[in-house]
């Protein structure tokens, strides 16, 4: 009888160990693709950009630079709280390892700061305008997709559309509104308003700044800047007489 009790005890212990092991071993909720080493070039996806994929270089980086990586905030010269937000390597491999946690938007401090309601903690801080819902959704989806350093390369540049509402305004919102928007826009210039955009082109050499010509301060001031297709759209809009169409 004693032997049976011991045998039963051993079997019970073995069963308990198996149960505990099973409880610890499970498929992860998310397995991110291998990340490139800091400072490496982005992975370029040839062909048309997939509308279901968020591309860091085209979709996320311009948005973050325009709203966060500005002088006095999170550019390389200022690095508020030691955080620089002007490149993939600085965002993913900077001093704060929890700034962006691939596959886990809810654990990413960058997103938490953007969604913060406390004016002393929210990013970007007042008087800058907070990121709108579409911008927040874009960053959230990028993190959920693995926070990868992707870049897409359209096979053709669409030169037909250079209307204000369809092309130019969204372009300014992506690249420029972080500085030239809100209650205290830089140089007093609101590029989200058609009349002021026309003024910037006519009297403030907006195109030359965007083209980053010698002798003109680059706009945006950091990051990769506008690509040739975006600049061509602005040039087309100017050539048409800068209509509010």
VOFI-807827 format. One record per residue: residue in three letters; x negated, y, z of N, C-alpha, C in turn. Coordinates in steps of 0.1 Angstrom, whole numbers, plus 5000, padded with zeros to 4 digits. Atoms other than C-alpha are relative to their C-alpha. Layout:
REM residues N
AlaXYZXYZXYZ...
REM end
This chain:
REM residues 245
Unk499249885000500050005000499150125000Unk500949894999497150235008499450034986Unk500649995013495550164974501050074990Unk499049955009498850244956500150155003Unk499949864996499050574975498950084994Unk501249935005495550674966500050014984Unk499950005014496150574930501050104995Unk499049905003499250784929499550145002Unk500549874997497451074944499050044989Unk501049985011494651044918500850044987Unk499249975012497251034890500750135001Unk499449874998499051334905499050114997Unk501049895002495851534906499650014986Unk500349995015495051444870501150074993Unk498949945007498451544859500150155003Unk500049864996498251874878498950074992Unk501149945007494851944862500350024985Unk499649995014496251874827501050124998Unk499049905001499152104834499350145001Unk500749874998496852384846499250034987Unk500849985012494552334816500950044988Unk499049975011497552344792500550155001Unk499649874998498652664808499050114997Unk501049905003495352834802499650004986Unk500450015014494752714767501250024991Unk498949975009497052874741499550094989Unk500449915011496953054708500150145004Unk500049854996496053424712501150064992Unk499049935006498753664704499550074987Unk500649945012496453834679498549974999Unk501450025002493153744664499550094989Unk500449905010491554044647498949944990Unk501050035009489454004616498750055005Unk501349954995485754044622499850154996Unk500249855002484854414626498650034994Unk501349965005482054574606499250065011Unk500949944990479054684626500150165000Unk499949855000478955054637499250064989Unk500749935010478055284609500049944986Unk500050075013478655044581501150064991Unk499049945009480655144550501349935002Unk498750064999484355074549500249894990Unk499750105009485754764532501050064990Unk499249945010487054894499500949894993Unk499150095007490154714485500350064986Unk499849955013490154754448501549994995Unk498650015005493354814429500950105007Unk499049914994496554994439500049985015Unk499950014986496955074476501349925004Unk498850084996499354824493500850095010Unk499149924992502255024508500249945014Unk499850064988502454774536498750005009Unk501350004993498754824547499750145003Unk500549874995497455114567498550014997Unk501549995003494055224553499450115009Unk500649914991491855394578499550134993Unk500649895007489955614553501050094994Unk499049915007493055744534501150045010Unk498849974992495755734561499750055014Unk500149974986494355754596498950105003Unk501149914997490955934595500450154997Unk499649865002492256254579500950065010Unk499049964990495156264603499350035014Unk500749994987492856224634499150124999Unk500949895001490256474621500850135000Unk499249885001492956734613500650045014Unk499349974987494556704648499149995012Unk500850034988491756584671498550045000Unk501449985001488256614658499650154996Unk500249865003488156994659499050065010Unk500949934991485757244675500750035013Unk499449984987486357254712500849885005Unk499350124996487956914713499149874998Unk500650135001486656584699499149994987Unk501050005010484156684672498749965006Unk501350044995480556574675499350105008Unk500749894993479356914687500650025014Unk499349984988481956924715500149885009Unk499950134994482756564724500750025014Unk499349984988485256654751500249865007Unk500050124993485056384778499149894994Unk500950105007482356224757500649934989Unk499350075010484756114731499950084987Unk500149945013484056184694501049924991Unk499050075008486856114669499950044985Unk500249955014485256204635499649894991Unk500450115009484455854621500549875006Unk499650134996485355494623499149955012Unk500950054990482255404643500150075013Unk499949934987482755674669501349975007Unk498850034994486355584674500149865005Unk499950144996485955204676498849965009Unk501250054993482355184690499450115009Unk500449904991482155494712499849965014Unk500250034986481655524749501249935007Unk498850054994485255434757500549874992Unk499750135007485755064747501549984999Unk498550015000489555094754500750114992Unk499449895007490055394732500949944989Unk499250085010491355164704499749855002Unk500150154998491954794712500749944988Unk499450065012492454614678501149905003Unk498850094999495854444676500850035012Unk499249974987497054604709500250155001Unk499749864998498554944705500350045014Unk499649974987499954934740498850015010Unk501249994991496454894755499050104995Unk500949915006494855164733500250145006Unk499949884993494055484752500350124990Unk499749895010494155694720501450024998Unk498649995002497755614714500750055013Unk499449964987498555664751499950155001Unk500249864999497056014749501050084991Unk499249945010499056094718501550005005Unk498650014996502355974734500250075014Unk500049944986501556154768501050124999Unk499149894999504256404779499450115009Unk500649904991502056584805499250094992Unk500849915009500756894788498550015003Unk501450004996497456864807499349874995Unk500650135005496856514792500349974986Unk499650045013498556504759499050054990Unk500949975011496556504727500750014987Unk500849884997496256734709500750095010Unk499449924990496756984737500750124995Unk499449875003499057284736499050114998Unk498849985008499457514718500149934987Unk499950085012498757264690501349925000Unk498850085001501757084677499749855002Unk500350144998502056724688500249934987Unk499850085012501856454662501549964999Unk498650035002505256384646500149845000Unk499750144999506956044647499349914989Unk500650075011505655944613498549985002Unk501450014997502056014623499749895011Unk500150104989502455814655500249864996Unk499750135005503955524637498849954991Unk501150045009501055524612498849955009Unk501150044991498355514640500449875007Unk499650134993500355244659499949884991Unk500050125009500655024628498649974996Unk501450025003496955074620499449915011Unk500550084989496054944655500549865000Unk499450135000498554664653499549914989Unk500550085012497054554619498549965003Unk501450044997493654514636499050125000Unk500949884999492254874635498849984991Unk501150035009490154784604499650124992Unk500649895008487955014584500249984986Unk499650035014489754974551500150134992Unk499849905010489755194521500649944987Unk499550055013491855154490499650094989Unk500549925011490955274456501049984988Unk499050005011493755354432499349994986Unk500750025013492955254396500250134992Unk499849885008494355584383500450125010Unk499649884993494855944396501250054994Unk498849955005498356064393499950154999Unk500249865002497856414378501350074997Unk498749945004501556464369500750085011Unk499349944989502856554403499150095008Unk500749914992501456864418501050115005Unk499049914995504657014431499750035015Unk500249964986504757194465500549905009Unk499450094990507156974483499649854999Unk500350145002506256644467498549965002Unk501450045000502456664467499250095009Unk500949904994500856984480500250015015Unk499749994986502657024513499649875008Unk500550124992502156654524498549995001Unk501450005000498556694514499450095011Unk500449904989498157004537500349945014Unk499650064987500056824565499049895004Unk500950114997497656534563498650065004Unk501449954999494356734561499850135008Unk500349864996494957084573500850055012Unk499149954990497857134597499550005014Unk500650004987495757034627499450135004Unk500649874998493857364624501050114997Unk499249905005496357564604501549985002Unk498650024996499557494622500250035015Unk499749974986501257534656500150145003Unk499849864995501557844677498850094998Unk501249925002497957954673499249954989Unk500850065012496757854638498750074998Unk501349945003493157914629500150104989Unk500049895009492658244611501550054998Unk498749965001496358304617500849954988Unk499650065013497058084587500849885002Unk499250125000499957844585500249944986Unk500050065013499357614556501349914998Unk498750075002502757444562501150094994Unk499049905006504457764548499550044986Unk500449985014504457814511499450144998Unk500549865002503958194512498550025005Unk501449994994500858164535499049924992Unk500950085009499457884513499650084988Unk500349925012499658114483499050115004Unk500949894996497958394503498649945002Unk501350064998495158154513499349974987Unk500650025013494558064476499650134994Unk500349875007494758424464499050085006Unk500849914993492858604490498949945009Unk500950064990490958354512499249884994Unk500850105007489358124486500349865005Unk499750134995491257814498499449894991Unk500550105009490357614467498549985001Unk501550014999486657694470499649935013Unk500350074987486657584507500449854999Unk499750145001488457264498499049924991Unk501050065009486057194470498649995006Unk501350004992483257254496498850054991Unk501049945008481357474472498950075009Unk501049934992478057624483500450145003Unk499649864995478557944503501350005006Unk498750014994481957834515500049895011Unk499950104990482657664548500949894996Unk499150115005484057314541501350005008Unk498750024994487657254548500649864994Unk500249994985488457034566498650005004Unk501449984996485357104586499249885003Unk500750124998484456744593500749894993Unk499450115007485056404578499750004985Unk500350025014485056294542500550114991Unk499449905009487156584529501049954991Unk499050055010489756574502499249934988Unk500650075012489056334473500350084987Unk499949935013488856434437501450014995Unk498650005005492456334430500850115008Unk499349904992493756554459499650144996Unk500549875005491656844447500650044987Unk499449985013492956804412501550045001Unk498649964997496556824426500150145003Unk500049864996495757154442499750094988Unk500449925012494157284410501250004991Unk498850005009497257174390501150095005Unk499049914994499557354414499650144998Unk500549865002497457674412500250034985Unk499949975015497357644374501550034996Unk498649985003501157624374500650135006Unk499649874994501357954393500549985015Unk499750034986501757794428501550015003Unk498649994997505557744426500449935013Unk499550074988507657644456501149904995Unk499150105006509157344438500049875007
REM end
